[in-house]
Amino acid sequence: MQIDAFLTPYFPEQENLFKDAIVVMIDVLRASTTITTALFNGAKDVIPSDSLDKAVRIYGNLSREVRFLGGERNGLKPDGFDAGNSPYEYTEQAVKGKNVIISTTNGTRTFIKAKNAKHRIVGAFVNLNAVLDFIFNDIDSTEANYPNTKVCFLCSGTNGRISYEDTLCAGAMINSIYNRYLYKGVQISDSAEVARYLYNFHSTNMKEFLMTREHPKHLQKIGFERDIELCFTFDKYPVVPLICPAR
């Protein structure tokens, strides 16, 4: 098995880089958390878009009764959108049975990558062990192919730079996968090992540490303290969002 990690979304994506891989895409603050929340609250599906204009076009092609438009730029809701990027805006009353279209500054740019992966999974702290269970079940069900198994983590970062919360979330998952399959042989890339090391280093005071970092401090400044508390909660939602090919 190979475990790899990309700690920002800005890297040269070669054609077969993620072919047949299990890819976990992470934007803890807040796209991954918001998408997971929306699906838990009954959204029919969530359609990520890498641009606001494209999101508006998709929204315009759907019936009024079944559409919901969310997104943010620099943390704030664009004019005319139904919601921003706070998971608290994606309540059951707001999204149940609806197609949710969402475009965010960082996360949704990541979610459109790795189109030829075996699975593209949206991961966060709020669904961490649900994602791990999905990965374990998939690996164990195809045990004969274990030597060729590849698990990759794509972190959204913040404005092209590494974010601690995404890296530690990836590190927590990498640590579990590494420890579970170590006896069978695991190759781990340097960047994946960095994420695993940082998670283990901060695991005893992770939440307190993350609250001191750049992106959480920005969200606190613009009034989203409650969002941060939710986003740093482990295993709140037993949901595994899968990104399907574009329709």
C-alpha positions in Angstrom: 0.0 0.0 0.0 1.1 3.6 -0.7 -0.1 6.5 1.4 0.5 10.0 0.0 -0.6 13.5 0.9 -0.7 16.9 -0.9 -0.8 19.6 1.8 -2.0 22.3 -0.6 -4.1 21.9 -3.8 -1.5 23.7 -6.0 0.6 20.9 -7.5 1.1 19.6 -11.1 -1.6 16.9 -11.5 -0.3 14.4 -14.0 -2.9 12.4 -15.9 -2.7 9.1 -14.0 -1.5 10.5 -10.6 -4.7 9.4 -8.8 -5.8 6.6 -11.2 -7.7 3.9 -9.1 -6.6 5.6 -5.9 -8.8 6.3 -2.8 -8.6 10.1 -2.5 -9.7 12.0 0.6 -10.3 15.7 0.1 -10.2 17.9 3.2 -11.2 21.4 3.9 -12.0 21.4 7.6 -12.8 25.1 7.8 -15.4 24.9 6.4 -16.4 23.3 3.1 -15.9 19.6 4.1 -17.8 20.2 7.3 -20.6 22.0 5.6 -21.0 19.4 2.9 -21.1 16.6 5.5 -23.7 18.6 7.5 -25.9 19.3 4.5 -26.0 15.6 3.6 -26.7 14.5 7.1 -29.6 17.0 7.2 -31.1 15.4 4.1 -29.8 17.2 1.1 -30.3 15.2 -2.1 -26.8 15.9 -3.2 -24.1 18.6 -3.0 -22.6 20.0 -6.2 -19.2 21.7 -5.7 -18.2 24.5 -8.1 -14.9 26.1 -8.4 -16.4 29.5 -9.4 -19.3 31.6 -8.3 -20.4 32.2 -11.8 -20.6 28.5 -12.6 -22.4 27.8 -9.3 -25.0 30.4 -10.3 -25.4 28.9 -13.7 -26.0 25.4 -12.2 -28.5 26.9 -9.8 -30.3 28.6 -12.6 -30.8 25.3 -14.4 -32.6 23.7 -11.5 -36.2 24.0 -10.4 -36.8 26.5 -7.7 -38.3 23.9 -5.3 -35.2 21.7 -5.3 -32.3 24.1 -5.4 -30.2 25.8 -2.7 -27.2 28.0 -3.4 -24.4 28.3 -0.9 -20.8 29.7 -0.9 -18.3 32.2 0.3 -15.4 34.3 -0.6 -13.0 35.3 2.1 -15.4 33.7 4.6 -18.5 35.8 3.7 -21.6 35.0 1.8 -21.8 36.4 -1.8 -24.8 38.7 -2.5 -27.9 36.8 -3.6 -26.8 33.4 -2.3 -29.1 31.4 0.0 -26.4 30.7 2.5 -22.7 31.2 3.1 -20.3 28.5 4.2 -21.4 28.0 7.8 -22.6 24.5 8.5 -25.3 26.0 10.8 -27.0 27.5 7.7 -27.5 24.0 6.1 -30.3 22.9 8.4 -32.8 20.1 7.7 -35.5 22.7 7.1 -33.3 24.5 4.6 -31.8 21.7 2.5 -33.8 18.5 2.9 -34.5 17.0 -0.5 -32.6 19.7 -2.3 -29.7 19.9 -4.7 -27.2 22.1 -2.9 -24.7 24.0 -5.1 -21.7 25.3 -3.2 -18.6 27.3 -4.2 -16.0 28.3 -1.6 -12.6 30.0 -1.7 -10.5 26.9 -1.1 -12.4 23.6 -0.7 -14.4 23.4 -3.8 -11.3 24.0 -6.0 -9.9 20.9 -4.4 -13.0 18.8 -4.8 -12.9 18.9 -8.6 -9.4 17.3 -8.8 -8.5 13.6 -9.1 -11.2 12.8 -11.6 -9.9 9.3 -12.4 -9.6 8.2 -8.7 -11.4 5.1 -7.6 -13.2 7.0 -4.8 -13.2 10.8 -4.1 -14.3 11.3 -0.5 -14.9 14.5 1.4 -13.3 14.2 4.8 -13.3 16.3 8.0 -13.1 15.9 11.7 -16.9 15.6 11.9 -16.9 12.4 9.9 -13.4 11.2 10.5 -14.1 7.6 11.6 -16.9 7.1 9.1 -14.4 7.9 6.4 -11.9 5.6 7.9 -14.4 2.8 8.1 -15.3 3.3 4.4 -11.6 3.1 3.5 -10.9 0.0 5.6 -13.9 -1.8 4.2 -12.8 -1.0 0.6 -9.2 -2.1 1.2 -10.2 -5.3 3.0 -12.7 -6.2 0.4 -10.0 -6.1 -2.3 -7.3 -7.7 -0.3 -5.7 -9.4 -3.3 -5.0 -6.0 -4.8 -3.4 -4.7 -1.5 0.1 -4.1 -3.0 -1.4 -1.8 -5.6 -3.6 0.1 -3.2 -3.0 3.8 -3.0 -4.6 6.2 -0.5 -4.1 9.9 -1.1 -5.0 13.0 0.9 -5.7 16.3 -0.7 -5.7 19.3 1.7 -7.3 22.5 0.5 -5.1 24.8 2.6 -5.9 28.5 2.8 -5.2 30.7 -0.2 -2.6 28.4 -1.6 -0.8 27.9 1.7 -0.7 25.0 4.1 -3.4 25.1 6.9 -2.8 23.3 10.1 -6.3 22.1 10.5 -6.4 20.3 7.2 -2.9 18.8 7.7 -3.8 17.5 11.2 -7.1 16.0 10.0 -5.2 14.2 7.2 -2.6 13.2 9.7 -5.1 11.7 12.0 -6.5 9.5 9.2 -3.0 8.6 7.9 -2.0 7.6 11.4 -4.9 5.2 11.7 -4.4 3.7 8.2 -0.6 3.3 8.8 -1.1 1.6 12.1 -3.8 -0.8 10.9 -1.9 -2.0 7.9 1.7 -1.7 9.0 2.2 -5.4 9.4 1.3 -5.9 5.7 3.8 -3.3 4.4 3.1 0.4 3.9 5.0 2.9 1.9 4.4 6.5 3.2 5.5 9.6 1.4 7.4 12.4 3.1 4.4 14.7 3.1 2.1 12.0 4.5 4.7 11.3 7.2 4.8 15.1 8.0 1.1 15.1 8.5 1.2 12.0 10.6 4.0 13.4 12.8 2.3 16.7 13.3 -1.0 15.0 14.3 0.8 12.8 16.9 2.7 15.8 18.2 -0.4 17.8 18.8 -2.9 15.1 19.5 -3.2 15.7 23.2 -4.0 19.5 22.8 -5.0 19.7 19.2 -8.2 21.8 19.5 -6.5 24.3 21.8 -3.5 24.5 19.5 -5.6 24.9 16.3 -7.6 27.8 17.8 -4.3 29.8 17.8 -3.7 29.4 14.1 -4.4 31.8 11.2 -7.6 30.6 9.6 -9.5 29.9 12.9 -8.4 33.4 14.1 -9.8 34.9 10.9 -13.1 33.2 11.3 -13.3 34.2 14.9 -12.7 37.8 13.9 -15.6 37.8 11.4 -18.0 36.2 13.8 -17.9 32.4 13.2 -16.7 31.1 16.6 -19.6 28.5 16.7 -18.5 27.2 13.3 -15.0 26.5 14.5 -16.3 24.6 17.6 -18.3 22.4 15.3 -15.6 21.9 12.7 -13.2 20.7 15.4 -15.6 18.1 16.8 -14.8 14.5 16.0 -17.4 12.1 14.6 -20.5 14.2 14.9 -21.9 12.9 11.6 -21.8 9.3 10.3 -21.7 10.5 6.7 -19.3 9.7 3.9 -19.8 12.2 1.0 -18.6 10.8 -2.3 -17.8 13.1 -5.2 -19.3 11.7 -8.4 -18.2 12.5 -12.0 -19.7 15.7 -13.4 -23.1 15.4 -14.8 
